[in-house]
């Protein structure tokens, strides 16, 4: 029988407290749909607004990259320390335990190998398959200034459209070719184009001069790419500077899985990103954990 208003006095309507319509903790995401915000909240820690992504998708054009020869043995144990994992559907299906609950950032572009012109990519994953794999985000390379620039931008806008249809955010990765200048002017251009054309987040490289202008001029979160393997202290310093200069996280691969102590490095990076730990302290933590791993 329906509730009768005889018990009205016991109900709490809080008539004097206006209903709040809060924004969203992540830059540029307040107008997105609930499902997309929910997925972003799995990738980015709502308490810090930051993420430590673990990139292991290198094999889609490089083959068995050093450190990724046996993902089942050396990489899967590291996934539990990351906030999100970035990888291909082939590795996800064949190697990653379905019980792993880390959000998946799914590589959706491909085509040329390292032997060919890399900007000649196409979309390589159908949105329905991304949904089947429970992807929290979908991602691809965008080659601003590359030989096939327009194709890669069109790939991105198509992926953004598909993601919008089903509430899945798209991360654009600003690729840098051999002949492209890595400076603030270039990255401002590349990141802004990706955001203007609909990407909900952008992955790009850190540069020592002008990185703050890149994050400031991009209306969506920027995640710093780890890039090639460098010394551990240098990698921790790079991550720290990127965060302090406006990045919303890092997406590291080689600087973790090619480290002498990958598990220790992952934990040190986590402290830098989420707790603003200084590089020297983080390196000391890395050395301590490294000795414990032996």
N, C-alpha and C positions, 0 to 999 in steps of 0.2 A: 504494500500500500504506500502511496506517495507520502513524503514527509509533510506533516501538517504543522502549521506555524505556531502550535501551542508552545514550542520550545524556542521561540525566537530570541528570548532574552539570553539563552545560553550560547547562542551563536556569536561569532566574532567577525564582524564585517570591516573593522578598522576604517570606519568612514572618514576619520580625520587624517589618515595616512595616504597620500596620493600614490598611485601605482607608478613605480619607476620603470623607465624604459632605458636600461643601461646600454652603453655602447659595447665595444668588443675590445679585448686587450691587444689585438694585433693590428698593426698599421694598415690602413686602407681596406679593412675587412668588415667595417660596421654595417655595410649595406648588403652583404652577402646572405644567401639563404642559410637556414638553420643547419642543414646537412653539411654544407661546405664549411661553416664555422666549426661544427663538431669535428670534422676531419682535421681541420687546421689545429684544433685544440689537442688532438692526439699527437700531432707532429711537434708542435711548440708547447712547451711547458707553460700553462696558464699563470703560474706563480712568477715566472721570470720573463715570459714572453720570448724565450729563446729555445734553441734546439741544437743537439749534437747529432747530426746525420752521419751515417756510416756508408760511404760510397764504395760499392764493390762491383760496379757495372762496366769496368774497363774492358772486359773480355768481349763486349759486343762489337768492338772494332779492332782490339789489340790481340785477341786470343788469350791464352793462359799467361796473363801478366805475372811478373815475379811477386810472389806472396799469395797469388790467387790460384796456384796450381791445384790444390786440394781444398776447396772451400768447405767441404764437410768436416775436415779435420782441423783446419787452422782458423777459419773465419766464423763459422757458426757459433762457437763459444763466445766470440767477441760481441756478437749481436745483442746479447742480453745487457750489455753496458751502454748501448746507444739509445737515443730517444726515438730514432727512426732509421730504417735501412733503405738505401737506394740501390736497386738492382734490376736485372732483367727477369722476364717471366720464365725463361728457361731455367735459370738458377733457382728461382723461387719454387717452381714446381718440382724440380729434381732433387734439391738439396736442402732447402730450409724446412725445418720441422713445422707442421701446421699448428702445433701447440704454442709456437712463438707468437706472442701477442703484440709485438712491436709494429707500429704503423709502417706500411710499405709505400715507398715512393717509387713508382714503376716506370722504368725506362721504356719509352714508346717510340723512339726514332732509331733509324739504322739504315744500312745499305752498304756504303763503301767501307772497305777495310783500311787499315793503316797504310796499305800499299797504293791507295787511290786518293782522289780529291775528296777530303772528308766533308766538305760542305754540300756534296751531292746526296744528301739524305732524303729519305721519305718517311712517312709515318709507318711504323712497323707493328703496331698493336691496335686491335679493334677495341673500341670503348666497352663493348659487351664483355670482352675477355678481362679488361681491367676491373670491371664490376665483379666478374666471377672470382677474381683473385683478391677481392676485398681491398683494393688499393685505396690508400688514404690520399694519395696525390698521384698525378701523372706528369711525366717530364720528358723534355727533348732538348736537343741542341738548337741554338739560333746563331747563325753565322753572319753577323752584321759585318759588311765589308768583304765577305767571302765571294767566291766565284758564283755560287748558287744562293746568294743572299735572299732573293725574293722567294725562292722555293722554300727555304727554311723558315722564313717569316710566315708564309702561307701555311706551312705545316703547323706552326704554332697556333695561328688563328683558328684553324680547323680543330685542333686538339682542345683549345679553349672552348669553342662552341660545344663540342661533345661533352666536355667536363661540366659546363654550365647546365647542360640538359639533365645531368644526373647528380649534380651537387658534388663533383670531384674537382678540387683545385688543380691548376696547372702550374708547374714550376718551369720557367724558361732558364736554360743554361747558356750563358754568353760564351760561345766558343771563340778561341783566339787562334788564328792560323799562323803559319810560320812568318808571313810577311806583315802581320798586323802589329801596330805599335801598342804596347801595353801602357797606356797612360790614362790620366783622369778624364781627359776629353773623350777618348774612345769609349771608356766604360760608362761615362755619363750618357753618351749617345746610345749605346747598346742596351743598357738597363732601362732607360726611359722609353725606348721604342717597345721593348717587351711589355712594360707595364701599361703603356698607352694602348696597346693592342689587346690587352685583356689578361695577361698572366697575373695570377694572384700572388706569386712570389718569384724572385729571381735569384739565381746562383751566379756569382761572379768572383773574380780574383781580387785579392788584396794588393794594393800598391802603396808604397811608403808615402807618397806625396799626393794629396788631394782625395784620399778615399772618403773622407767625410763629405765632400761635395757630391760624391756618387750616391751615398746613402741618403743625403738630404734631398737630392733632386729626384729620387725614385719614390713614388707614392705607395709602393708595396714593400713588404719585408725583403731584405737582401740577406742571403746566406753566403758566407764566404767559402769559396772552393779551396781545398787544401793544396792542389797542384802537385808538383813533383816532390819526391822525398828530399827533405833537408834535415839538418841536425835537429834533434829533439827540442833543445832550448830555443832554437830559431823558430820552429813550428809553434811552440807554445807562445812565444813572443808575438808572432804574426797573428795568432788567434786572439790573443789579449788585445792587441791594438785594433783589430777589426771590430771586436765587440765594443770597445771604448769609443770607437769612431762611428758607431751606428748600426753595425751588422746585427741581425737578429739570430745569429747562430753560425755554425760552421758545418760544412759537409766534407769530411775528411776521409780519405781512403789510404793512399800510399804512405802518408805520414803516420798512419796507425799500423796497418798490416805489414809494412816494410820496416817498422821499428824493431830494435833489438828486444823490446819487451812490449808487445802490442797491447796486452791487457793493462799494463801500468800506464801506457801512453793514453789509452782511452779514458781511464779514470782521471788522469791529470788534465786532459782537455775538458772533461766534464766540469771539473772544479773551476777552470778558467772561464768557461762559458756561463755557468749558472751561479757561481759564487764570486766572480770577479777576482779570483786568486791571481796574484802577481806572478809573472813568468818565473822568477827565481824560486819562489815558493813552490810553484807547480813542478818545476824541474827537480827540486829536492824531493817532493812527493814521488815523482816518477822514479828517481833513483832508489828510494826506499822500497817502493813496490816492486821494482825490478829485481832487487836483491832477494825479496821474498818469493819471487817466481822461480828462482833458481833451485 
